[in-house]
Amino acid sequence: MIRLDTTPYIPGLTQRRLDALRWQLPLFAVLVNGPSMVPALRHGDALVVRRGAPVRSGDIVVARFRCRPDLLVVKRAMREQDDGWWLEGDNEFVQDDSRAYGVADVIGRVLFRYYPSPGRLS
Protein backbone atom coordinates (compact mmCIF):
# COMPACT_ATOMS: atom_id res chain seq x y z
CA MET A 1 0.00 0.00 0.00
CA ILE A 2 1.32 3.44 -0.93
CA ARG A 3 0.47 6.50 1.09
CA LEU A 4 0.74 9.84 -0.63
CA ASP A 5 2.16 12.55 1.60
CA THR A 6 0.42 15.81 0.71
CA THR A 7 2.36 17.91 3.22
CA PRO A 8 4.21 20.60 1.26
CA TYR A 9 7.96 20.73 1.60
CA ILE A 10 8.99 23.95 3.28
CA PRO A 11 12.64 24.22 4.33
CA GLY A 12 12.95 24.28 8.12
CA LEU A 13 9.33 23.22 8.73
CA THR A 14 9.35 20.41 11.26
CA GLN A 15 6.33 18.35 12.32
CA ARG A 16 6.27 20.26 15.60
CA ARG A 17 6.11 23.61 13.82
CA LEU A 18 3.43 22.28 11.45
CA ASP A 19 1.32 21.14 14.42
CA ALA A 20 1.74 24.56 16.06
CA LEU A 21 0.71 26.26 12.81
CA ARG A 22 -2.49 24.20 12.66
CA TRP A 23 -3.49 25.60 16.07
CA GLN A 24 -3.16 29.14 14.69
CA LEU A 25 -5.52 28.67 11.76
CA PRO A 26 -8.80 30.60 12.13
CA LEU A 27 -11.05 27.64 11.25
CA PHE A 28 -10.77 24.11 12.57
CA ALA A 29 -12.94 21.01 12.81
CA VAL A 30 -14.07 19.06 15.87
CA LEU A 31 -15.98 15.83 16.32
CA VAL A 32 -18.65 15.62 19.04
CA ASN A 33 -18.04 12.79 21.49
CA GLY A 34 -20.84 11.93 23.92
CA PRO A 35 -24.44 12.93 24.63
CA SER A 36 -24.01 16.17 26.63
CA MET A 37 -25.35 18.45 23.86
CA VAL A 38 -28.40 16.39 22.82
CA PRO A 39 -30.75 17.45 21.18
CA ALA A 40 -28.75 20.23 19.43
CA LEU A 41 -25.74 17.97 18.73
CA ARG A 42 -25.29 14.23 18.75
CA HIS A 43 -22.33 11.90 19.15
CA GLY A 44 -20.47 11.81 15.83
CA ASP A 45 -21.50 15.26 14.57
CA ALA A 46 -18.64 17.07 12.83
CA LEU A 47 -18.42 20.83 13.39
CA VAL A 48 -16.53 23.79 11.96
CA VAL A 49 -15.28 26.21 14.62
CA ARG A 50 -13.94 29.75 14.24
CA ARG A 51 -11.08 30.45 16.63
CA GLY A 52 -11.36 33.76 18.49
CA ALA A 53 -14.85 34.59 17.19
CA PRO A 54 -16.95 36.84 19.41
CA VAL A 55 -19.14 34.85 21.80
CA ARG A 56 -22.60 35.73 23.05
CA SER A 57 -24.76 34.03 25.59
CA GLY A 58 -26.47 31.06 23.93
CA ASP A 59 -23.68 30.33 21.40
CA ILE A 60 -22.27 26.82 21.09
CA VAL A 61 -18.52 26.95 21.71
CA VAL A 62 -15.38 24.86 21.98
CA ALA A 63 -13.54 25.49 25.23
CA ARG A 64 -11.22 24.18 27.94
CA PHE A 65 -12.10 24.17 31.62
CA ARG A 66 -9.41 25.82 33.74
CA CYS A 67 -9.27 22.88 36.12
CA ARG A 68 -9.16 20.38 33.20
CA PRO A 69 -6.93 21.99 30.52
CA ASP A 70 -6.45 18.60 28.83
CA LEU A 71 -10.19 18.31 28.11
CA LEU A 72 -11.60 19.97 24.99
CA VAL A 73 -15.40 20.40 25.23
CA VAL A 74 -18.34 21.51 23.09
CA LYS A 75 -20.92 23.32 25.23
CA ARG A 76 -23.35 26.24 25.23
CA ALA A 77 -22.05 29.57 26.59
CA MET A 78 -24.41 30.79 29.31
CA ARG A 79 -22.75 33.87 30.79
CA GLU A 80 -19.40 35.59 31.27
CA GLN A 81 -17.90 34.95 34.68
CA ASP A 82 -14.45 35.51 36.25
CA ASP A 83 -12.82 36.49 32.92
CA GLY A 84 -14.15 33.30 31.33
CA TRP A 85 -17.47 31.65 30.45
CA TRP A 86 -19.95 29.55 32.38
CA LEU A 87 -20.80 26.65 30.04
CA GLU A 88 -23.62 24.12 30.16
CA GLY A 89 -24.62 21.17 28.03
CA ASP A 90 -28.12 20.98 26.54
CA ASN A 91 -28.76 17.49 27.97
CA GLU A 92 -30.13 17.98 31.49
CA PHE A 93 -29.10 14.44 32.50
CA VAL A 94 -25.38 15.00 31.80
CA GLN A 95 -23.66 17.54 34.01
CA ASP A 96 -20.03 17.43 32.88
CA ASP A 97 -19.94 21.19 32.41
CA SER A 98 -19.34 24.30 34.53
CA ARG A 99 -21.53 22.83 37.25
CA ALA A 100 -18.77 20.26 37.77
CA TYR A 101 -15.63 22.04 36.51
CA GLY A 102 -16.24 25.78 36.93
CA VAL A 103 -15.39 28.53 34.48
CA ALA A 104 -13.93 27.75 31.04
CA ASP A 105 -11.83 29.60 28.49
CA VAL A 106 -13.45 29.67 25.06
CA ILE A 107 -11.25 28.71 22.11
CA GLY A 108 -13.81 29.32 19.38
CA ARG A 109 -17.46 29.54 18.39
CA VAL A 110 -19.13 26.74 16.42
CA LEU A 111 -20.19 28.03 13.00
CA PHE A 112 -21.99 25.01 11.57
CA ARG A 113 -22.28 21.24 11.44
CA TYR A 114 -20.94 19.69 8.22
CA TYR A 115 -21.66 16.02 8.94
CA PRO A 116 -23.99 14.07 9.00
CA SER A 117 -26.63 16.73 8.30
CA PRO A 118 -25.02 20.02 7.24
CA GLY A 119 -26.47 23.22 8.62
CA ARG A 120 -26.23 26.12 10.99
CA LEU A 121 -26.80 25.60 14.70
CA SER A 122 -28.97 27.64 17.02
C-alpha positions as YAML, in Angstrom:
chain: A
units: angstrom
residues:
- id: 1
  name: MET
  ca: [0.00, 0.00, 0.00]
- id: 2
  name: ILE
  ca: [1.32, 3.44, -0.93]
- id: 3
  name: ARG
  ca: [0.47, 6.50, 1.09]
- id: 4
  name: LEU
  ca: [0.74, 9.84, -0.63]
- id: 5
  name: ASP
  ca: [2.16, 12.55, 1.60]
- id: 6
  name: THR
  ca: [0.42, 15.81, 0.71]
- id: 7
  name: THR
  ca: [2.36, 17.91, 3.22]
- id: 8
  name: PRO
  ca: [4.21, 20.60, 1.26]
- id: 9
  name: TYR
  ca: [7.96, 20.73, 1.60]
- id: 10
  name: ILE
  ca: [8.99, 23.95, 3.28]
- id: 11
  name: PRO
  ca: [12.64, 24.22, 4.33]
- id: 12
  name: GLY
  ca: [12.95, 24.28, 8.12]
- id: 13
  name: LEU
  ca: [9.33, 23.22, 8.73]
- id: 14
  name: THR
  ca: [9.35, 20.41, 11.26]
- id: 15
  name: GLN
  ca: [6.33, 18.35, 12.32]
- id: 16
  name: ARG
  ca: [6.27, 20.26, 15.60]
- id: 17
  name: ARG
  ca: [6.11, 23.61, 13.82]
- id: 18
  name: LEU
  ca: [3.43, 22.28, 11.45]
- id: 19
  name: ASP
  ca: [1.32, 21.14, 14.42]
- id: 20
  name: ALA
  ca: [1.74, 24.56, 16.06]
- id: 21
  name: LEU
  ca: [0.71, 26.26, 12.81]
- id: 22
  name: ARG
  ca: [-2.49, 24.20, 12.66]
- id: 23
  name: TRP
  ca: [-3.49, 25.60, 16.07]
- id: 24
  name: GLN
  ca: [-3.16, 29.14, 14.69]
- id: 25
  name: LEU
  ca: [-5.52, 28.67, 11.76]
- id: 26
  name: PRO
  ca: [-8.80, 30.60, 12.13]
- id: 27
  name: LEU
  ca: [-11.05, 27.64, 11.25]
- id: 28
  name: PHE
  ca: [-10.77, 24.11, 12.57]
- id: 29
  name: ALA
  ca: [-12.94, 21.01, 12.81]
- id: 30
  name: VAL
  ca: [-14.07, 19.06, 15.87]
- id: 31
  name: LEU
  ca: [-15.98, 15.83, 16.32]
- id: 32
  name: VAL
  ca: [-18.65, 15.62, 19.04]
- id: 33
  name: ASN
  ca: [-18.04, 12.79, 21.49]
- id: 34
  name: GLY
  ca: [-20.84, 11.93, 23.92]
- id: 35
  name: PRO
  ca: [-24.44, 12.93, 24.63]
- id: 36
  name: SER
  ca: [-24.01, 16.17, 26.63]
- id: 37
  name: MET
  ca: [-25.35, 18.45, 23.86]
- id: 38
  name: VAL
  ca: [-28.40, 16.39, 22.82]
- id: 39
  name: PRO
  ca: [-30.75, 17.45, 21.18]
- id: 40
  name: ALA
  ca: [-28.75, 20.23, 19.43]
- id: 41
  name: LEU
  ca: [-25.74, 17.97, 18.73]
- id: 42
  name: ARG
  ca: [-25.29, 14.23, 18.75]
- id: 43
  name: HIS
  ca: [-22.33, 11.90, 19.15]
- id: 44
  name: GLY
  ca: [-20.47, 11.81, 15.83]
- id: 45
  name: ASP
  ca: [-21.50, 15.26, 14.57]
- id: 46
  name: ALA
  ca: [-18.64, 17.07, 12.83]
- id: 47
  name: LEU
  ca: [-18.42, 20.83, 13.39]
- id: 48
  name: VAL
  ca: [-16.53, 23.79, 11.96]
- id: 49
  name: VAL
  ca: [-15.28, 26.21, 14.62]
- id: 50
  name: ARG
  ca: [-13.94, 29.75, 14.24]
- id: 51
  name: ARG
  ca: [-11.08, 30.45, 16.63]
- id: 52
  name: GLY
  ca: [-11.36, 33.76, 18.49]
- id: 53
  name: ALA
  ca: [-14.85, 34.59, 17.19]
- id: 54
  name: PRO
  ca: [-16.95, 36.84, 19.41]
- id: 55
  name: VAL
  ca: [-19.14, 34.85, 21.80]
- id: 56
  name: ARG
  ca: [-22.60, 35.73, 23.05]
- id: 57
  name: SER
  ca: [-24.76, 34.03, 25.59]
- id: 58
  name: GLY
  ca: [-26.47, 31.06, 23.93]
- id: 59
  name: ASP
  ca: [-23.68, 30.33, 21.40]
- id: 60
  name: ILE
  ca: [-22.27, 26.82, 21.09]
- id: 61
  name: VAL
  ca: [-18.52, 26.95, 21.71]
- id: 62
  name: VAL
  ca: [-15.38, 24.86, 21.98]
- id: 63
  name: ALA
  ca: [-13.54, 25.49, 25.23]
- id: 64
  name: ARG
  ca: [-11.22, 24.18, 27.94]
- id: 65
  name: PHE
  ca: [-12.10, 24.17, 31.62]
- id: 66
  name: ARG
  ca: [-9.41, 25.82, 33.74]
- id: 67
  name: CYS
  ca: [-9.27, 22.88, 36.12]
- id: 68
  name: ARG
  ca: [-9.16, 20.38, 33.20]
- id: 69
  name: PRO
  ca: [-6.93, 21.99, 30.52]
- id: 70
  name: ASP
  ca: [-6.45, 18.60, 28.83]
- id: 71
  name: LEU
  ca: [-10.19, 18.31, 28.11]
- id: 72
  name: LEU
  ca: [-11.60, 19.97, 24.99]
- id: 73
  name: VAL
  ca: [-15.40, 20.40, 25.23]
- id: 74
  name: VAL
  ca: [-18.34, 21.51, 23.09]
- id: 75
  name: LYS
  ca: [-20.92, 23.32, 25.23]
- id: 76
  name: ARG
  ca: [-23.35, 26.24, 25.23]
- id: 77
  name: ALA
  ca: [-22.05, 29.57, 26.59]
- id: 78
  name: MET
  ca: [-24.41, 30.79, 29.31]
- id: 79
  name: ARG
  ca: [-22.75, 33.87, 30.79]
- id: 80
  name: GLU
  ca: [-19.40, 35.59, 31.27]
- id: 81
  name: GLN
  ca: [-17.90, 34.95, 34.68]
- id: 82
  name: ASP
  ca: [-14.45, 35.51, 36.25]
- id: 83
  name: ASP
  ca: [-12.82, 36.49, 32.92]
- id: 84
  name: GLY
  ca: [-14.15, 33.30, 31.33]
- id: 85
  name: TRP
  ca: [-17.47, 31.65, 30.45]
- id: 86
  name: TRP
  ca: [-19.95, 29.55, 32.38]
- id: 87
  name: LEU
  ca: [-20.80, 26.65, 30.04]
- id: 88
  name: GLU
  ca: [-23.62, 24.12, 30.16]
- id: 89
  name: GLY
  ca: [-24.62, 21.17, 28.03]
- id: 90
  name: ASP
  ca: [-28.12, 20.98, 26.54]
- id: 91
  name: ASN
  ca: [-28.76, 17.49, 27.97]
- id: 92
  name: GLU
  ca: [-30.13, 17.98, 31.49]
- id: 93
  name: PHE
  ca: [-29.10, 14.44, 32.50]
- id: 94
  name: VAL
  ca: [-25.38, 15.00, 31.80]
- id: 95
  name: GLN
  ca: [-23.66, 17.54, 34.01]
- id: 96
  name: ASP
  ca: [-20.03, 17.43, 32.88]
- id: 97
  name: ASP
  ca: [-19.94, 21.19, 32.41]
- id: 98
  name: SER
  ca: [-19.34, 24.30, 34.53]
- id: 99
  name: ARG
  ca: [-21.53, 22.83, 37.25]
- id: 100
  name: ALA
  ca: [-18.77, 20.26, 37.77]
- id: 101
  name: TYR
  ca: [-15.63, 22.04, 36.51]
- id: 102
  name: GLY
  ca: [-16.24, 25.78, 36.93]
- id: 103
  name: VAL
  ca: [-15.39, 28.53, 34.48]
- id: 104
  name: ALA
  ca: [-13.93, 27.75, 31.04]
- id: 105
  name: ASP
  ca: [-11.83, 29.60, 28.49]
- id: 106
  name: VAL
  ca: [-13.45, 29.67, 25.06]
- id: 107
  name: ILE
  ca: [-11.25, 28.71, 22.11]
- id: 108
  name: GLY
  ca: [-13.81, 29.32, 19.38]
- id: 109
  name: ARG
  ca: [-17.46, 29.54, 18.39]
- id: 110
  name: VAL
  ca: [-19.13, 26.74, 16.42]
- id: 111
  name: LEU
  ca: [-20.19, 28.03, 13.00]
- id: 112
  name: PHE
  ca: [-21.99, 25.01, 11.57]
- id: 113
  name: ARG
  ca: [-22.28, 21.24, 11.44]
- id: 114
  name: TYR
  ca: [-20.94, 19.69, 8.22]
- id: 115
  name: TYR
  ca: [-21.66, 16.02, 8.94]
- id: 116
  name: PRO
  ca: [-23.99, 14.07, 9.00]
- id: 117
  name: SER
  ca: [-26.63, 16.73, 8.30]
- id: 118
  name: PRO
  ca: [-25.02, 20.02, 7.24]
- id: 119
  name: GLY
  ca: [-26.47, 23.22, 8.62]
- id: 120
  name: ARG
  ca: [-26.23, 26.12, 10.99]
- id: 121
  name: LEU
  ca: [-26.80, 25.60, 14.70]
- id: 122
  name: SER
  ca: [-28.97, 27.64, 17.02]
...
